[in-house]
């Protein structure tokens, strides 16, 4: 019964001249353009598509003119040219439906699709594979242009393309969503991301794929809500505080896009005792900082000036590579405690390397901004650099 019902629906669609039942392509991708012509693909389908659309195999852009010119039609149809130029005749009315006051047929300008596409790359496929139902249509229509679901029949799995492979992009590589034909928004074809009225509240699952969202959106659009007046506590999921260490080391996602390292991260680490700045609390046994040996963020031997250059003194390379990662937990005094030369500092480990004092680079840095030098050095050390 169901198969017979589907067959009747398809037959009714063919009789109405619209071909198989399917959703209309997006008017933003395919801008609506009037085609004032009478034409039936069903009547001409036996001739084959290539007999009329000869330019398809050479077309590399979606804006190429692929409508057959009059010379193609003249091969099969005798065209009456007996009247004066611009004279409207019954022979002309067989195909043309609109006319200007002078009697010439109106040819509405075609608006190019907002896509990156080349027919030449797809010429080996049957035309009806993409233009579904066009062979049964009896009037020109945009309904037989391929939508995304049609494209995904081939471009999925190993042949998958990025969004920017088909859609126009801006200078930053993101999709151009505001076009002359309207605003481009997902329709839920690729995944459950239809941008309807409720998507603002229900986008959490899709939003976890950051790379997919950044195909269209800038990071500032997320921060505008999630770091402003509308803060969502469940954005990371339950128990993420205990698991965020691995993501924080990879910086994926970028923690600083929502959180401030010196306030948010450091204050939490100090409260929980996972911070070098927290002294041992005699009233709370078992709670302390890294220096107390109770809680540790870095592995054993991370800072060991006695094994300078050995594999156990690993913090030096990390500090040179990315000082910002250090300052998310440590304050400036932490570094000065070992590397400073002021009175009371027993270590006085130079981070500059051998023979730095008095060198050209030393003098240049001191001449540029002496205050930076005084962060670690005693003022009496400065003349050695001049």
Secondary structure, DSSP 8 states (H G I E B T S, - for coil): -HHHHHHHHHHHHHHTTS-S------TTTS------B---HHHHGGG-HHHH-GGGGG--STTS--S--HHHHHTTS-----S-TT---HHHHTTB--B-TTS-B--------SS---GGGGTTS-HHHHSTTGGG-SS--STTS--HHHHHTTSSGGG---GGGTS-B-TTS-B--EETTEE----SSSSS----TTHHHH-HHHHT-HHHHTTT--HHHHHHHHTTT---GGGS-TTHHHHHHHHHHHT-S-GGGT--IIIIIHHHHHHHT-STT----TTSTT---GGGTSS-SS-TTSS-GGGTTSTT--HHHHHHH-HHHHHTT--HHHHHHHH--STT-S----SS-TT-TTSHHHHHHHHH-HHHHTTTS-GGGGGGG-
